Amino acid sequence: MAHNTDNLKPLDKASKADAKAIRQKGQKAMIETKRKRKTFKEAYLAIADKPFKPIGTLASEIQDQYKGITVQEAISIAMTVKASNGDVQAATYLRDTIGEKPTDKMELSGEVNNPYKELTSKELKNLAKK
C-alpha cells in the first residue's frame, strides 16, 4: 500500500504549540491501540470458556457427540482425534499442553578453566619464579 507523504511537514518546522499538539494526538492514538491489542493468550482465554459452535466437518462431528461443550474442550477433543490418527504435531501439542514437554538440558562435566580461581601458595610461588 502506497502512502502519500507529500502533505507531511517535519515537526521541527512546526511551531512549538503545533508540534506539541501533534505529539499528544499521536500518544493518545498509541495508547488506544495498545489498549485494544490483546495477546494471543488473552484472546484465547476470552473465548476458551464460551459455548462451542461447530464450523467444518470435524467440528460438527464433535458437536454431535459432545453437547454443550466449551471451545477449549472442543479444541482438546479435536487435537486428540488428530493425534490418534497419527498427526505428530497434534500429539506434540497435547504432550506439551499437559506439561510433559521434555526439557532441553545440557549437562557439562569436567573441570572449568577459570583464570580467576584462588591459587594455592605453592602455585603463587611457582608463578613468581617465572
Phi, psi and omega in degrees: 000126181278142179250138177270111182251009183296328184268005181277141178237138179297144181296332181288348177260355178271161177292161182301319181294317179295317180298319179296316180297319179295317179297319179296319177298318179296319180294317179298318179296319180295317179298317179296319179296315179297323180295321182284330184288134177240153173283164177301322180297314179298318180294316180295315181296331179292328181257348187302323184264005179285156177298142183277131175238122187291143172223115180098172187295306182299320180297320179294320178296318179297315181299321180296321183278323186238096181282142172069031179266166179269169177301316181300317178294321179296319178296317179299317180294314181299317180293324177295317178298314180297316180297319181290342176267008174100007179283108184294321180296322178294319179296319178296317177302312181295316179301314181293323182294323181275003173090020180253024179292128178294141181276148177267092181247143176241128181253128179250141176228161180108179183268138178269133179278099182254110181290348183258011181292161179284132181266147176283165181297326179294317179294322178297319179295319180295321178293322182292329180290331183287000000 
